[in-house]
Amino acid sequence: MGYGYLHVSTYGWLHISIRDTYGQEQKYKLIKNADIVLRDLNGNVLAEGKSDNQIGVVSLFHPAFGSCVEVEKQARFSKEARQEWYVCYEKKAKWIVKWARNVKFMDIKFDNCFLKQIPVSVSESKDDWWLWWIPLPHIGGKPSTYFYINVHVDGANCKVKPL
């Protein structure tokens, strides 16, 4: 049980959803090719990232080794790339859990729109770390803490929409 608690306390992942909402039914599309900056209460940069051009998935860039995206693409083809991706994932997961709770603001730049100091809240959930004392294989891997940030914008008018 102690191992589960230790792992969930030291490994984290952050999911950022930036949605461009429109229409009466509040339909949305994920914003693609956006640059983001995450900041603390004092405006200090905690992390930078970018949403991809295909789906809008945000990848964060670790200051020392980047985003792990390229090595992840190669991981399914090569044992060496899988090992390299795992090392990258380990470093990134340990890095994220150190600062994710401190995110208070986000800057977003996409198309011709630049939104600065958007107030955000971070939600958090933990895997069932307390089940790790049961001597069975654990489906889904080791427990982690998951952080979530959701932002809705009106891309046509370049403004933030309340959630």
N, C-alpha and C positions, 0 to 999 in steps of 0.2 A: 504494500500500500504506500509505503514511503517513496518507492521509486516512481510510482504514478504521480504522486504529488510533486516531487522534484521535477519531473519531466514537464508536467503541465505548467509549472511555475517558471520554467526557463526556456520554453519553446513556444513561439507564437507565430501567427499568420494574420495578415491584415488584408481584408477584402474591401476595395473602394468601388462604389457604384456611382457613376456620374451620369444622370439621366436628363435628357432634353425632353421635357414634357410639353405636350401640345394638345389642342382640341378640348372639346367639352368632356369627353370620356377620360381625359388625362392619359391618353396614349403616350408612349415614350419610346425613345431610342437611346441606346447607350452612345455617349459621345466618343468618337474615334479621334485618334491622333491629337490628344490633348496633353499638354505639359502641366504637371501639378507640383506644388510645393506644399509640404505639411509643416506647420509652425506651432510653437508652444504659445503660452499666454503672453510672453514677452516679445513675440515676433521672431524668435530664433528659429532657424531652419532645422527641422528634425530629420526630414527625408525629402527626396525628390523622386518623381516618377513620371511615367508616360503611359497613356492608353494606346493600345495597338490600333492598327489601321483596318483590321478585319472585323473584330467583334466589339472592341471597346474595353477589353480587359486591361486593368492598370497593373503595371509592373513597377516595383520600387527599385531604386538603384542604391546598392550598398556603396558607401564611399570608397571602399578598398577594392571590391571585385565586381561591381556592376549588378546586373539583374538576374543572372542565371538563365535567361530565356534561350539564348543560342545553344548552350550546352544541353538544356532540357530537350530541345528539338532533336538533337543528335542521340540522346540517351536510349531511344528505342532501337537504334541500329548498332550500338557498340557497348561492350561491357566497360571499357575505359571511360566512355562518356557518361555512362550511368554512375560510375564511381565518382567522377568529377562533379556531376550534378548533385549527388548526395552530399558531398563535401560543401558545395556551394549552398545547398538548402540548409544544412546544419548551421553554417555561419549566419545566414540570413535570418533563420528562425530565432536564433539566440539574440541577434541584433534587434529585431522588431519588438520583442517582448520588453526590452529595456526602455523604450520611449513611447510606444503606441498609446498608453494611457494619458500621455501629456499633450496629445494633439488637441488644439483648440481652434485653429484656423487653417484654411486651405486657400491657396491661390490656384486658379485654373486659367489656362490660356489655350484657346482653340479657335480655329478659323480667324475671324477678325474680332474676337471677343477676349477680353482680359478682365477677370473678376479677382479682386484682391481681398484678402482678409475675410473670407467667408467664414462665419462662425459654424463650427461643426461639433457634433457630439459623437463620441466613440462608444459603441455598445460592445459588450464582451461576453463571451461564453466559453466555458471550459469543457473539455471532454470528460467523460466519467472516470477520472483518475482513481477514484476510490475502489473501482473494480479490479485494479491491478494486483490485488492480493490473491485473486482467484487463479489457480495454476492451470489456465487454459490458454490456447493461442488467442490473441486479441485481434479481432477483425478490424481492419482500418489502420493498424499501426499504433505507434506510441501516442499517448495523449498530448494534446497541445491546447493552448489558449487561442481562441479566434476573436479577432477584433473586426468591427464593421463600421464603415462610414458610408452614409448615403447622402447624396446631394442631388437636388432637382434644380434645373436651370431652365430658363426660357432663352434658348439659343438665338431665336430671331430678334429678340429685344436686348440680348446680353444682360440678363439680370437673374438673380437667384430667386427661386420660388420656394415658399415655405413647404415643409413636408406635411 
